[in-house]
């Protein structure tokens, strides 16, 4: 009887940690390597150790064990499996699931709107520009919190200063490779949803290796 193949798959809390900062560090490299394709192939710990930059096998094993304990990655009998097609085709169905109100905008770090759902186009653009104008020092006010699955939705972003009477929106900065994106969400962010994994996975396959293709 053949042994069941095992896959190492990233979890929302690990993904949330990975996008918080552009800093190069082993845990972030592991998560992005998984999102960029390693989670769709049977587990190859040697290759993943090389991706992490850790040469000592015991040190790598200890780090991976800790990441599993923190629910940043886990072993599965199924590969990650991201949506098929181009990111532009996937975004409209994916973005509403990230917001309690079904309203979401994905923009570049400079405020250029890439995709939006749940609000009209002029507001897409206004929200993207407003989020881009927020000081980077406000990014991730909860950096000191532990990254556990229980507080994934609180780990990222800040509330946008909306005019009185307008709905509440949060801006979530996403650092993928050398690229920075902004995810603007109406109501309560739903970053524990599978759609968050899919979104960062699709962006990772374009940008994690230092490429800069336009999202399309």
Buried (B, 14 or more C-beta within 10 A) or exposed (E): EEEEEEBBBBBBBBBBBBBBBEEEEBBBBBBBBBBBBBBBBEBEEEEBBBBBEBEEEEEBEEBBEEBBEBBBBEEBEEBBEBBEEEBEEBBEEBBBBBBEBBBBBBBBBEBEBBBBBBBEEEBBBBBBBBBBEBEEEEBBBBEEEEBEBEBBBEBBBBEBEEEEEEEEBBBBBBBBBEBBBBBBBBBEBBBBBEBBBBBBBBBBBBBBEEEEEEBE
